[in-house]
């Protein structure tokens, strides 16, 4: 790549890291430019934008706020081939990991060696701003992997609402749905689990109300 193209890609990477809440990193090989154009078109066409759909906060976020997506899809993709681009991604992961471990901030690696080991070749970056779009994106990419002999597009990990996540974390997050809230509501509403004391009953009522709101929020996303 020419120096100008490398600088442009570095700018694009920094923009994604700054503006997107969720980023997934895939390693790939033997996929040509035409395949990328097709895959990107399928991602944009098969993932409907969630107009004014309430999106729950991530499970490890202490905030009770509910965010609302824009009317347009926030999905974007980027193919990173240059070494400087791969080092930029590694540095970003290292910085996020260091911020999450403030007690060990002085011991954070300065050369990004640990994270750099993830990016040993061309990297496909999938970015979005909502959990729903991430789930749909994972499904589309997984469905299309057969076209590339099922081993040319490998999920490495990513960033999820400011947290470094592995491929196993992403698989678990992608499988979450509203069924867990529905089953918990049934359990709490059962007479055998009702609380005996007035004060505890009040907290049970408040918990049920919160869970019902959470369930309705998630069902609104999946419908």
N, CA and C atoms as a LAMMPS dump frame, in Angstrom:
ITEM: TIMESTEP
0
ITEM: NUMBER OF ATOMS
669
ITEM: BOX BOUNDS ff ff ff
-5.0000000000000000e+02 5.0000000000000000e+02
-5.0000000000000000e+02 5.0000000000000000e+02
-5.0000000000000000e+02 5.0000000000000000e+02
ITEM: ATOMS id mol type element x y z
1 1 1 N 0.834 -1.193 0
2 1 2 C 0 0 0
3 1 3 C 0.876 1.254 0
4 2 1 N 0.428 2.282 -0.669
5 2 2 C 1.169 3.535 -0.679
6 2 3 C 1.043 4.219 0.678
7 3 1 N 1.933 5.151 0.942
8 3 2 C 1.927 5.854 2.225
9 3 3 C 0.614 6.591 2.435
10 4 1 N 0.073 7.184 1.37
11 4 2 C -1.184 7.93 1.487
12 4 3 C -2.338 7.004 1.854
13 5 1 N -2.379 5.823 1.217
14 5 2 C -3.442 4.872 1.517
15 5 3 C -3.338 4.371 2.956
16 6 1 N -2.113 4.154 3.417
17 6 2 C -1.921 3.688 4.789
18 6 3 C -2.399 4.734 5.794
19 7 1 N -2.087 5.992 5.532
20 7 2 C -2.521 7.068 6.424
21 7 3 C -4.039 7.213 6.418
22 8 1 N -4.65 7.036 5.243
23 8 2 C -6.108 7.104 5.14
24 8 3 C -6.747 5.979 5.939
25 9 1 N -6.19 4.769 5.821
26 9 2 C -6.746 3.649 6.566
27 9 3 C -6.561 3.839 8.064
28 10 1 N -5.437 4.386 8.465
29 10 2 C -5.201 4.655 9.88
30 10 3 C -6.238 5.641 10.41
31 11 1 N -6.565 6.643 9.615
32 11 2 C -7.605 7.611 9.994
33 11 3 C -8.96 6.915 10.111
34 12 1 N -9.273 6.008 9.18
35 12 2 C -10.547 5.286 9.22
36 12 3 C -10.639 4.402 10.46
37 13 1 N -9.528 3.749 10.801
38 13 2 C -9.51 2.895 11.988
39 13 3 C -9.775 3.716 13.242
40 14 1 N -9.092 4.839 13.374
41 14 2 C -9.273 5.697 14.549
42 14 3 C -10.706 6.22 14.635
43 15 1 N -11.296 6.508 13.48
44 15 2 C -12.678 6.987 13.459
45 15 3 C -13.629 5.902 13.952
46 16 1 N -13.421 4.666 13.505
47 16 2 C -14.255 3.553 13.962
48 16 3 C -14.107 3.356 15.471
49 17 1 N -12.88 3.384 15.952
50 17 2 C -12.637 3.185 17.38
51 17 3 C -13.264 4.294 18.217
52 18 1 N -13.328 5.48 17.671
53 18 2 C -13.863 6.635 18.393
54 18 3 C -15.387 6.69 18.36
55 19 1 N -16 6.284 17.245
56 19 2 C -17.428 6.504 17.038
57 19 3 C -18.295 5.268 17.247
58 20 1 N -17.731 4.079 17.134
59 20 2 C -18.533 2.863 17.218
60 20 3 C -18.451 2.227 18.597
61 21 1 N -19.58 1.709 19.064
62 21 2 C -19.646 1.097 20.39
63 21 3 C -19.265 -0.377 20.364
64 22 1 N -19.459 -1.017 19.213
65 22 2 C -19.151 -2.443 19.09
66 22 3 C -18.3 -2.652 17.847
67 23 1 N -17.165 -3.346 18.011
68 23 2 C -16.297 -3.666 16.877
69 23 3 C -15.895 -5.131 16.97
70 24 1 N -16.063 -5.855 15.885
71 24 2 C -15.655 -7.257 15.81
72 24 3 C -14.508 -7.391 14.816
73 25 1 N -13.515 -8.208 15.164
74 25 2 C -12.35 -8.394 14.307
75 25 3 C -12.328 -9.824 13.773
76 26 1 N -12.248 -9.945 12.453
77 26 2 C -12.155 -11.247 11.793
78 26 3 C -10.832 -11.334 11.035
79 27 1 N -10.175 -12.486 11.134
80 27 2 C -9.001 -12.729 10.304
81 27 3 C -9.462 -13.472 9.056
82 28 1 N -8.886 -13.149 7.918
83 28 2 C -9.337 -13.774 6.676
84 28 3 C -8.164 -14.052 5.751
85 29 1 N -8.408 -14.931 4.789
86 29 2 C -7.467 -15.159 3.692
87 29 3 C -8.232 -15.701 2.495
88 30 1 N -7.64 -15.573 1.34
89 30 2 C -8.23 -16.076 0.085
90 30 3 C -9.611 -15.488 -0.198
91 31 1 N -9.832 -14.247 0.188
92 31 2 C -11.081 -13.558 -0.132
93 31 3 C -10.732 -12.323 -0.945
94 32 1 N -11.245 -12.256 -2.15
95 32 2 C -10.869 -11.146 -3.025
96 32 3 C -11.783 -9.936 -2.821
97 33 1 N -11.462 -8.87 -3.535
98 33 2 C -12.2 -7.611 -3.382
99 33 3 C -13.676 -7.771 -3.71
100 34 1 N -13.976 -8.539 -4.745
101 34 2 C -15.378 -8.731 -5.14
102 34 3 C -16.166 -9.413 -4.015
103 35 1 N -15.545 -10.4 -3.349
104 35 2 C -16.218 -11.066 -2.239
105 35 3 C -16.557 -10.088 -1.119
106 36 1 N -15.632 -9.15 -0.853
107 36 2 C -15.875 -8.171 0.198
108 36 3 C -17.036 -7.26 -0.162
109 37 1 N -17.098 -6.861 -1.415
110 37 2 C -18.189 -5.99 -1.857
111 37 3 C -19.53 -6.702 -1.686
112 38 1 N -19.56 -7.987 -2.054
113 38 2 C -20.789 -8.775 -1.926
114 38 3 C -21.178 -8.926 -0.455
115 39 1 N -20.191 -9.27 0.392
116 39 2 C -20.47 -9.468 1.815
117 39 3 C -20.967 -8.181 2.462
118 40 1 N -20.33 -7.074 2.149
119 40 2 C -20.751 -5.795 2.725
120 40 3 C -22.179 -5.452 2.29
121 41 1 N -22.501 -5.7 1.022
122 41 2 C -23.854 -5.446 0.542
123 41 3 C -24.881 -6.297 1.258
124 42 1 N -24.524 -7.563 1.533
125 42 2 C -25.444 -8.456 2.231
126 42 3 C -25.638 -8.025 3.683
127 43 1 N -24.572 -7.574 4.314
128 43 2 C -24.69 -7.103 5.695
129 43 3 C -25.637 -5.912 5.786
130 44 1 N -25.507 -4.987 4.852
131 44 2 C -26.335 -3.782 4.879
132 44 3 C -27.781 -4.068 4.483
133 45 1 N -27.981 -5.041 3.591
134 45 2 C -29.331 -5.317 3.102
135 45 3 C -30.104 -6.275 4.006
136 46 1 N -29.409 -7.206 4.66
137 46 2 C -30.09 -8.222 5.456
138 46 3 C -30.278 -7.824 6.916
139 47 1 N -29.645 -6.73 7.325
140 47 2 C -29.81 -6.275 8.702
141 47 3 C -30.665 -5.017 8.688
142 48 1 N -31.931 -5.128 9.027
143 48 2 C -32.797 -3.943 8.997
144 48 3 C -32.404 -2.954 10.069
145 49 1 N -32.535 -1.679 9.748
146 49 2 C -32.259 -0.646 10.75
147 49 3 C -33.361 -0.661 11.793
148 50 1 N -32.991 -0.46 13.046
149 50 2 C -33.953 -0.502 14.154
150 50 3 C -34.459 0.9 14.416
151 51 1 N -35.418 1.328 13.697
152 51 2 C -35.894 2.694 13.851
153 51 3 C -36.582 2.866 15.197
154 52 1 N -35.993 3.761 15.991
155 52 2 C -36.541 4.101 17.307
156 52 3 C -36.759 2.883 18.182
157 53 1 N -35.976 1.823 17.981
158 53 2 C -36.104 0.64 18.813
159 53 3 C -35.289 0.811 20.081
160 54 1 N -35.883 0.577 21.253
161 54 2 C -35.11 0.708 22.483
162 54 3 C -34.115 -0.428 22.601
163 55 1 N -32.858 -0.115 22.872
164 55 2 C -31.828 -1.124 23.008
165 55 3 C -31.374 -1.15 24.455
166 56 1 N -31.403 -2.32 25.112
167 56 2 C -30.992 -2.37 26.509
168 56 3 C -29.511 -2.107 26.657
169 57 1 N -29.121 -1.577 27.816
170 57 2 C -27.714 -1.369 28.095
171 57 3 C -27.025 -2.715 28.176
172 58 1 N -25.71 -2.77 27.945
173 58 2 C -24.997 -4.036 28.027
174 58 3 C -25.109 -4.63 29.415
175 59 1 N -25.019 -5.975 29.546
176 59 2 C -25.273 -6.631 30.825
177 59 3 C -24.34 -6.209 31.943
178 60 1 N -23.12 -5.744 31.613
179 60 2 C -22.202 -5.362 32.673
180 60 3 C -22.207 -3.861 32.913
181 61 1 N -23.148 -3.159 32.299
182 61 2 C -23.242 -1.715 32.501
183 61 3 C -24.182 -1.449 33.669
184 62 1 N -23.764 -0.656 34.614
185 62 2 C -24.593 -0.382 35.789
186 62 3 C -25.706 0.613 35.513
187 63 1 N -25.678 1.227 34.351
188 63 2 C -26.672 2.248 34.038
189 63 3 C -28.011 1.622 33.705
190 64 1 N -29.086 2.293 34.115
191 64 2 C -30.429 1.829 33.777
192 64 3 C -30.959 2.526 32.539
193 65 1 N -30.126 3.324 31.904
194 65 2 C -30.567 4.071 30.733
195 65 3 C -30.842 3.14 29.573
196 66 1 N -31.773 3.534 28.73
197 66 2 C -32.08 2.794 27.511
198 66 3 C -31.769 3.691 26.34
199 67 1 N -30.901 3.217 25.456
200 67 2 C -30.507 4.032 24.323
201 67 3 C -31.424 3.771 23.138
202 68 1 N -31.508 4.683 22.244
203 68 2 C -32.331 4.537 21.053
204 68 3 C -31.463 4.701 19.818
205 69 1 N -31.618 3.78 18.878
206 69 2 C -30.791 3.834 17.688
207 69 3 C -31.255 4.947 16.765
208 70 1 N -30.399 5.332 15.833
209 70 2 C -30.768 6.297 14.819
210 70 3 C -31.687 5.642 13.803
211 71 1 N -32.291 6.458 12.945
212 71 2 C -33.174 5.915 11.93
213 71 3 C -32.394 5.146 10.878
214 72 1 N -31.127 5.426 10.732
215 72 2 C -30.309 4.726 9.762
216 72 3 C -29.42 3.717 10.473
217 73 1 N -29.071 2.658 9.752
218 73 2 C -28.2 1.638 10.314
219 73 3 C -26.837 2.233 10.624
220 74 1 N -26.236 1.762 11.712
221 74 2 C -24.912 2.254 12.104
222 74 3 C -23.799 1.314 11.654
223 75 1 N -24.145 0.314 10.858
224 75 2 C -23.173 -0.706 10.454
225 75 3 C -22.153 -0.136 9.478
226 76 1 N -20.903 -0.498 9.696
227 76 2 C -19.847 -0.162 8.746
228 76 3 C -18.795 -1.263 8.787
229 77 1 N -18.035 -1.399 7.719
230 77 2 C -17.004 -2.43 7.628
231 77 3 C -15.708 -1.815 7.129
232 78 1 N -14.616 -2.504 7.413
233 78 2 C -13.308 -2.027 6.979
234 78 3 C -12.375 -3.22 6.852
235 79 1 N -11.609 -3.264 5.782
236 79 2 C -10.605 -4.306 5.578
237 79 3 C -9.234 -3.705 5.868
238 80 1 N -8.527 -4.282 6.838
239 80 2 C -7.221 -3.766 7.262
240 80 3 C -6.135 -4.73 6.798
241 81 1 N -5.303 -4.274 5.886
242 81 2 C -4.232 -5.117 5.351
243 81 3 C -2.843 -4.654 5.779
244 82 1 N -2.679 -3.369 6.027
245 82 2 C -1.351 -2.84 6.309
246 82 3 C -0.902 -3.19 7.726
247 83 1 N 0.397 -3.281 7.909
248 83 2 C 0.962 -3.575 9.225
249 83 3 C 0.676 -2.446 10.199
250 84 1 N 0.729 -1.214 9.732
251 84 2 C 0.461 -0.07 10.609
252 84 3 C -0.993 -0.081 11.093
253 85 1 N -1.905 -0.542 10.232
254 85 2 C -3.3 -0.655 10.636
255 85 3 C -3.496 -1.725 11.689
256 86 1 N -2.825 -2.87 11.509
257 86 2 C -2.926 -3.959 12.478
258 86 3 C -2.335 -3.553 13.825
259 87 1 N -1.223 -2.819 13.806
260 87 2 C -0.619 -2.338 15.05
261 87 3 C -1.525 -1.319 15.738
262 88 1 N -2.247 -0.535 14.946
263 88 2 C -3.179 0.437 15.505
264 88 3 C -4.309 -0.259 16.246
265 89 1 N -4.833 -1.348 15.674
266 89 2 C -5.874 -2.121 16.341
267 89 3 C -5.337 -2.746 17.624
268 90 1 N -4.126 -3.292 17.556
269 90 2 C -3.515 -3.905 18.738
270 90 3 C -3.32 -2.878 19.849
271 91 1 N -2.897 -1.687 19.482
272 91 2 C -2.685 -0.628 20.47
273 91 3 C -3.996 -0.226 21.128
274 92 1 N -5.066 -0.155 20.326
275 92 2 C -6.379 0.209 20.869
276 92 3 C -6.855 -0.828 21.881
277 93 1 N -6.69 -2.114 21.564
278 93 2 C -7.091 -3.17 22.491
279 93 3 C -6.283 -3.1 23.779
280 94 1 N -4.987 -2.849 23.646
281 94 2 C -4.124 -2.756 24.824
282 94 3 C -4.552 -1.608 25.727
283 95 1 N -4.869 -0.459 25.13
284 95 2 C -5.283 0.708 25.916
285 95 3 C -6.586 0.45 26.658
286 96 1 N -7.539 -0.199 25.976
287 96 2 C -8.818 -0.51 26.621
288 96 3 C -8.602 -1.476 27.774
289 97 1 N -7.748 -2.479 27.561
290 97 2 C -7.465 -3.463 28.595
291 97 3 C -6.79 -2.805 29.798
292 98 1 N -5.903 -1.864 29.544
293 98 2 C -5.22 -1.157 30.628
294 98 3 C -6.196 -0.302 31.427
295 99 1 N -7.118 0.363 30.733
296 99 2 C -8.103 1.205 31.413
297 99 3 C -9.019 0.373 32.296
298 100 1 N -9.287 -0.869 31.878
299 100 2 C -10.145 -1.755 32.666
300 100 3 C -9.427 -2.273 33.908
301 101 1 N -8.093 -2.247 33.89
302 101 2 C -7.299 -2.714 35.023
303 101 3 C -6.462 -1.552 35.554
304 102 1 N -7.14 -0.582 36.133
305 102 2 C -6.452 0.638 36.571
306 102 3 C -5.432 0.363 37.666
307 103 1 N -5.634 -0.718 38.438
308 103 2 C -4.682 -1.034 39.502
309 103 3 C -3.325 -1.428 38.934
310 104 1 N -3.351 -2.017 37.731
311 104 2 C -2.11 -2.474 37.115
312 104 3 C -1.707 -1.591 35.95
313 105 1 N -2.131 -0.321 35.995
314 105 2 C -1.887 0.575 34.872
315 105 3 C -0.399 0.75 34.602
316 106 1 N 0.4 0.793 35.668
317 106 2 C 1.841 0.999 35.491
318 106 3 C 2.514 -0.198 34.847
319 107 1 N 1.84 -1.366 34.917
320 107 2 C 2.438 -2.566 34.353
321 107 3 C 1.898 -2.9 32.969
322 108 1 N 1.134 -2.006 32.378
323 108 2 C 0.597 -2.248 31.05
324 108 3 C 1.729 -2.27 30.033
325 109 1 N 1.709 -3.22 29.084
326 109 2 C 2.778 -3.302 28.091
327 109 3 C 2.782 -2.093 27.175
328 110 1 N 3.955 -1.572 26.91
329 110 2 C 4.068 -0.392 26.054
330 110 3 C 4.207 -0.754 24.585
331 111 1 N 4.595 -2.014 24.303
332 111 2 C 4.819 -2.398 22.91
333 111 3 C 3.641 -3.141 22.294
334 112 1 N 2.565 -3.319 23.051
335 112 2 C 1.331 -3.949 22.538
336 112 3 C 1.584 -5.355 21.991
337 113 1 N 2.589 -6.045 22.522
338 113 2 C 2.966 -7.353 21.979
339 113 3 C 1.845 -8.365 22.12
340 114 1 N 1.202 -8.376 23.286
341 114 2 C 0.169 -9.368 23.555
342 114 3 C -0.978 -9.272 22.566
343 115 1 N -1.502 -8.072 22.375
344 115 2 C -2.622 -7.887 21.453
345 115 3 C -2.176 -7.981 19.997
346 116 1 N -0.925 -7.617 19.734
347 116 2 C -0.435 -7.671 18.356
348 116 3 C -0.416 -9.094 17.821
349 117 1 N -0.332 -10.071 18.728
350 117 2 C -0.322 -11.467 18.295
351 117 3 C -1.64 -11.87 17.645
352 118 1 N -2.717 -11.145 17.959
353 118 2 C -4.013 -11.448 17.339
354 118 3 C -4.025 -11.113 15.855
355 119 1 N -3.323 -10.067 15.487
356 119 2 C -3.405 -9.542 14.126
357 119 3 C -2.159 -9.944 13.328
358 120 1 N -2.161 -11.191 12.88
359 120 2 C -1.024 -11.722 12.132
360 120 3 C -1.248 -11.684 10.626
361 121 1 N -2.383 -11.203 10.205
362 121 2 C -2.676 -11.134 8.779
363 121 3 C -3.778 -10.133 8.512
364 122 1 N -4.31 -10.119 7.294
365 122 2 C -5.397 -9.196 6.951
366 122 3 C -6.58 -9.349 7.907
367 123 1 N -7.167 -8.235 8.284
368 123 2 C -8.244 -8.232 9.272
369 123 3 C -9.48 -7.542 8.709
370 124 1 N -10.634 -8.19 8.913
371 124 2 C -11.922 -7.614 8.528
372 124 3 C -12.573 -7.055 9.782
373 125 1 N -12.95 -5.79 9.752
374 125 2 C -13.537 -5.111 10.906
375 125 3 C -15.018 -4.858 10.645
376 126 1 N -15.863 -5.362 11.533
377 126 2 C -17.31 -5.118 11.478
378 126 3 C -17.669 -4.24 12.671
379 127 1 N -18.282 -3.089 12.413
380 127 2 C -18.587 -2.133 13.482
381 127 3 C -20.06 -1.741 13.458
382 128 1 N -20.617 -1.487 14.649
383 128 2 C -22.008 -1.039 14.755
384 128 3 C -22.197 -0.367 16.111
385 129 1 N -23.395 0.123 16.364
386 129 2 C -23.667 0.845 17.611
387 129 3 C -24.742 0.205 18.472
388 130 1 N -25.234 -0.976 18.106
389 130 2 C -26.275 -1.604 18.919
390 130 3 C -26.056 -3.109 18.994
391 131 1 N -26.528 -3.678 20.092
392 131 2 C -26.417 -5.124 20.298
393 131 3 C -27.179 -5.883 19.219
394 132 1 N -28.348 -5.373 18.867
395 132 2 C -29.178 -6.035 17.858
396 132 3 C -28.449 -6.146 16.52
397 133 1 N -27.8 -5.071 16.103
398 133 2 C -27.067 -5.102 14.838
399 133 3 C -25.884 -6.058 14.911
400 134 1 N -25.25 -6.157 16.085
401 134 2 C -24.154 -7.107 16.237
402 134 3 C -24.641 -8.542 16.081
403 135 1 N -25.768 -8.852 16.729
404 135 2 C -26.327 -10.206 16.64
405 135 3 C -26.67 -10.549 15.197
406 136 1 N -27.349 -9.635 14.513
407 136 2 C -27.721 -9.873 13.125
408 136 3 C -26.484 -9.982 12.236
409 137 1 N -25.476 -9.142 12.497
410 137 2 C -24.248 -9.191 11.716
411 137 3 C -23.529 -10.512 11.869
412 138 1 N -23.45 -11.018 13.096
413 138 2 C -22.816 -12.32 13.34
414 138 3 C -23.543 -13.432 12.591
415 139 1 N -24.874 -13.356 12.573
416 139 2 C -25.655 -14.382 11.877
417 139 3 C -25.409 -14.342 10.377
418 140 1 N -25.377 -13.141 9.807
419 140 2 C -25.146 -13.01 8.366
420 140 3 C -23.757 -13.51 8.001
421 141 1 N -22.747 -13.109 8.761
422 141 2 C -21.372 -13.528 8.465
423 141 3 C -21.223 -15.029 8.623
424 142 1 N -21.822 -15.593 9.671
425 142 2 C -21.741 -17.039 9.883
426 142 3 C -22.413 -17.791 8.739
427 143 1 N -23.547 -17.262 8.287
428 143 2 C -24.282 -17.908 7.201
429 143 3 C -23.496 -17.878 5.902
430 144 1 N -22.738 -16.804 5.693
431 144 2 C -21.994 -16.646 4.444
432 144 3 C -20.624 -17.309 4.479
433 145 1 N -20.207 -17.813 5.619
434 145 2 C -18.873 -18.404 5.713
435 145 3 C -18.728 -19.644 4.839
436 146 1 N -19.809 -20.353 4.615
437 146 2 C -19.75 -21.545 3.767
438 146 3 C -19.237 -21.209 2.379
439 147 1 N -19.508 -19.991 1.948
440 147 2 C -19.062 -19.564 0.628
441 147 3 C -17.541 -19.5 0.555
442 148 1 N -16.913 -19.325 1.736
443 148 2 C -15.454 -19.213 1.778
444 148 3 C -14.83 -20.454 2.411
445 149 1 N -15.449 -21.612 2.171
446 149 2 C -14.939 -22.901 2.643
447 149 3 C -14.878 -23.007 4.166
448 150 1 N -15.645 -22.16 4.832
449 150 2 C -15.875 -22.265 6.271
450 150 3 C -14.658 -22.036 7.157
451 151 1 N -13.501 -21.689 6.58
452 151 2 C -12.327 -21.495 7.434
453 151 3 C -11.496 -20.293 7.018
454 152 1 N -12.039 -19.464 6.139
455 152 2 C -11.285 -18.313 5.667
456 152 3 C -11.721 -17.007 6.322
457 153 1 N -12.64 -17.101 7.278
458 153 2 C -13.127 -15.911 7.983
459 153 3 C -13.299 -16.292 9.451
460 154 1 N -12.317 -15.957 10.274
461 154 2 C -12.249 -16.434 11.655
462 154 3 C -12.42 -15.269 12.622
463 155 1 N -13.387 -15.39 13.524
464 155 2 C -13.632 -14.349 14.52
465 155 3 C -12.536 -14.378 15.582
466 156 1 N -11.863 -13.246 15.768
467 156 2 C -10.782 -13.143 16.747
468 156 3 C -11.27 -12.627 18.096
469 157 1 N -12.143 -11.634 18.072
470 157 2 C -12.603 -10.97 19.284
471 157 3 C -13.07 -9.573 18.922
472 158 1 N -13.075 -8.679 19.899
473 158 2 C -13.502 -7.325 19.575
474 158 3 C -13.635 -6.437 20.791
475 159 1 N -14.332 -5.34 20.594
476 159 2 C -14.637 -4.379 21.653
477 159 3 C -16.153 -4.264 21.764
478 160 1 N -16.682 -4.42 22.972
479 160 2 C -18.121 -4.376 23.204
480 160 3 C -18.4 -3.359 24.304
481 161 1 N -18.911 -2.191 23.916
482 161 2 C -19.201 -1.115 24.862
483 161 3 C -17.999 -0.827 25.774
484 162 1 N -16.83 -0.704 25.165
485 162 2 C -15.636 -0.344 25.924
486 162 3 C -14.953 -1.485 26.635
487 163 1 N -15.406 -2.723 26.401
488 163 2 C -14.792 -3.894 27.016
489 163 3 C -14.157 -4.77 25.937
490 164 1 N -12.961 -5.3 26.24
491 164 2 C -12.331 -6.251 25.327
492 164 3 C -13.017 -7.598 25.5
493 165 1 N -13.493 -8.194 24.4
494 165 2 C -14.192 -9.476 24.455
495 165 3 C -13.524 -10.47 23.516
496 166 1 N -13.591 -11.745 23.868
497 166 2 C -13.042 -12.811 23.034
498 166 3 C -14.117 -13.338 22.096
499 167 1 N -13.726 -14.27 21.23
500 167 2 C -14.71 -14.876 20.325
501 167 3 C -15.761 -15.657 21.108
502 168 1 N -15.384 -16.209 22.263
503 168 2 C -16.343 -16.948 23.088
504 168 3 C -17.345 -15.993 23.74
505 169 1 N -16.858 -14.841 24.186
506 169 2 C -17.759 -13.823 24.748
507 169 3 C -18.789 -13.379 23.717
508 170 1 N -18.319 -13.148 22.49
509 170 2 C -19.208 -12.676 21.425
510 170 3 C -20.251 -13.732 21.093
511 171 1 N -19.825 -15.004 21.074
512 171 2 C -20.77 -16.087 20.802
513 171 3 C -21.86 -16.13 21.87
514 172 1 N -21.479 -15.92 23.13
515 172 2 C -22.456 -15.935 24.22
516 172 3 C -23.378 -14.729 24.14
517 173 1 N -22.806 -13.55 23.901
518 173 2 C -23.615 -12.334 23.798
519 173 3 C -24.597 -12.422 22.634
520 174 1 N -24.164 -13.038 21.538
521 174 2 C -25.025 -13.14 20.356
522 174 3 C -26.193 -14.083 20.576
523 175 1 N -26.065 -14.989 21.549
524 175 2 C -27.126 -15.973 21.785
525 175 3 C -28.165 -15.493 22.789
526 176 1 N -27.923 -14.337 23.424
527 176 2 C -28.866 -13.838 24.429
528 176 3 C -30.169 -13.389 23.783
529 177 1 N -31.274 -13.74 24.386
530 177 2 C -32.576 -13.281 23.906
531 177 3 C -33.479 -13.033 25.108
532 178 1 N -34.739 -12.778 24.842
533 178 2 C -35.664 -12.41 25.922
534 178 3 C -36.197 -13.613 26.691
535 179 1 N -35.875 -14.843 26.288
536 179 2 C -36.451 -16.019 26.942
537 179 3 C -36.027 -16.126 28.404
538 180 1 N -34.796 -15.678 28.707
539 180 2 C -34.33 -15.766 30.095
540 180 3 C -35.176 -14.888 31.012
541 181 1 N -35.607 -13.734 30.523
542 181 2 C -36.432 -12.844 31.34
543 181 3 C -37.835 -13.422 31.509
544 182 1 N -38.36 -14.033 30.446
545 182 2 C -39.7 -14.613 30.523
546 182 3 C -39.736 -15.75 31.538
547 183 1 N -38.734 -16.634 31.521
548 183 2 C -38.709 -17.763 32.451
549 183 3 C -38.516 -17.296 33.891
550 184 1 N -37.722 -16.253 34.09
551 184 2 C -37.519 -15.724 35.438
552 184 3 C -38.799 -15.098 35.979
553 185 1 N -39.547 -14.425 35.112
554 185 2 C -40.817 -13.837 35.539
555 185 3 C -41.79 -14.913 35.998
556 186 1 N -41.852 -16.013 35.267
557 186 2 C -42.744 -17.117 35.638
558 186 3 C -42.362 -17.656 37.013
559 187 1 N -41.07 -17.794 37.246
560 187 2 C -40.588 -18.305 38.534
561 187 3 C -40.95 -17.37 39.68
562 188 1 N -40.742 -16.072 39.479
563 188 2 C -41.018 -15.109 40.543
564 188 3 C -42.506 -14.97 40.839
565 189 1 N -43.334 -15.181 39.813
566 189 2 C -44.774 -15.035 39.999
567 189 3 C -45.406 -16.283 40.618
568 190 1 N -44.638 -17.344 40.72
569 190 2 C -45.146 -18.577 41.314
570 190 3 C -45.4 -18.37 42.807
571 191 1 N -46.498 -18.924 43.325
572 191 2 C -46.859 -18.732 44.731
573 191 3 C -45.792 -19.276 45.676
574 192 1 N -45.147 -20.341 45.292
575 192 2 C -44.153 -20.955 46.177
576 192 3 C -42.935 -20.069 46.369
577 193 1 N -42.746 -19.106 45.496
578 193 2 C -41.586 -18.222 45.632
579 193 3 C -41.973 -16.839 46.136
580 194 1 N -43.253 -16.656 46.486
581 194 2 C -43.675 -15.335 46.963
582 194 3 C -43.049 -15.057 48.326
583 195 1 N -42.775 -13.816 48.588
584 195 2 C -42.124 -13.434 49.835
585 195 3 C -43.165 -13.144 50.913
586 196 1 N -42.819 -13.458 52.169
587 196 2 C -43.792 -13.398 53.25
588 196 3 C -43.891 -12.022 53.889
589 197 1 N -42.803 -11.298 53.952
590 197 2 C -42.808 -10.03 54.666
591 197 3 C -43.158 -8.884 53.733
592 198 1 N -43.852 -7.898 54.279
593 198 2 C -44.341 -6.785 53.467
594 198 3 C -43.212 -6.055 52.753
595 199 1 N -42.139 -5.754 53.472
596 199 2 C -41.045 -5.013 52.859
597 199 3 C -40.401 -5.805 51.719
598 200 1 N -40.223 -7.091 51.941
599 200 2 C -39.633 -7.932 50.9
600 200 3 C -40.585 -8.07 49.718
601 201 1 N -41.875 -8.101 49.994
602 201 2 C -42.858 -8.177 48.912
603 201 3 C -42.782 -6.942 48.023
604 202 1 N -42.535 -5.798 48.647
605 202 2 C -42.399 -4.563 47.871
606 202 3 C -41.228 -4.666 46.908
607 203 1 N -40.093 -5.181 47.397
608 203 2 C -38.921 -5.315 46.527
609 203 3 C -39.169 -6.346 45.425
610 204 1 N -39.929 -7.384 45.768
611 204 2 C -40.275 -8.367 44.751
612 204 3 C -41.13 -7.728 43.659
613 205 1 N -42.074 -6.891 44.066
614 205 2 C -42.93 -6.197 43.102
615 205 3 C -42.1 -5.303 42.187
616 206 1 N -41.164 -4.545 42.779
617 206 2 C -40.319 -3.655 41.982
618 206 3 C -39.442 -4.45 41.017
619 207 1 N -38.928 -5.588 41.47
620 207 2 C -38.098 -6.431 40.611
621 207 3 C -38.906 -6.97 39.438
622 208 1 N -40.123 -7.409 39.723
623 208 2 C -40.999 -7.897 38.656
624 208 3 C -41.282 -6.799 37.636
625 209 1 N -41.528 -5.601 38.122
626 209 2 C -41.819 -4.488 37.223
627 209 3 C -40.623 -4.193 36.315
628 210 1 N -39.434 -4.202 36.893
629 210 2 C -38.225 -3.952 36.093
630 210 3 C -38.011 -5.046 35.057
631 211 1 N -38.224 -6.284 35.466
632 211 2 C -38.016 -7.401 34.546
633 211 3 C -39.046 -7.402 33.423
634 212 1 N -40.278 -7.038 33.752
635 212 2 C -41.301 -6.955 32.717
636 212 3 C -40.953 -5.885 31.69
637 213 1 N -40.441 -4.758 32.169
638 213 2 C -40.009 -3.695 31.251
639 213 3 C -38.861 -4.182 30.376
640 214 1 N -37.923 -4.901 30.995
641 214 2 C -36.773 -5.43 30.25
642 214 3 C -37.23 -6.437 29.196
643 215 1 N -38.175 -7.3 29.572
644 215 2 C -38.691 -8.29 28.636
645 215 3 C -39.392 -7.62 27.461
646 216 1 N -40.233 -6.624 27.759
647 216 2 C -40.945 -5.913 26.696
648 216 3 C -39.97 -5.19 25.779
649 217 1 N -38.896 -4.664 26.365
650 217 2 C -37.884 -3.971 25.561
651 217 3 C -37.23 -4.924 24.581
652 218 1 N -36.838 -6.1 25.08
653 218 2 C -36.173 -7.073 24.216
654 218 3 C -37.119 -7.652 23.174
655 219 1 N -38.37 -7.894 23.557
656 219 2 C -39.326 -8.431 22.587
657 219 3 C -39.586 -7.429 21.48
658 220 1 N -39.497 -6.143 21.796
659 220 2 C -39.662 -5.112 20.765
660 220 3 C -38.537 -5.131 19.769
661 221 1 N -37.341 -5.582 20.193
662 221 2 C -36.194 -5.653 19.293
663 221 3 C -36.318 -6.828 18.351
664 222 1 N -36.763 -7.99 18.895
665 222 2 C -36.774 -9.216 18.103
666 222 3 C -37.967 -9.333 17.184
667 223 1 N -38.995 -8.552 17.419
668 223 2 C -40.19 -8.657 16.567
669 223 3 C -39.947 -8.055 15.194
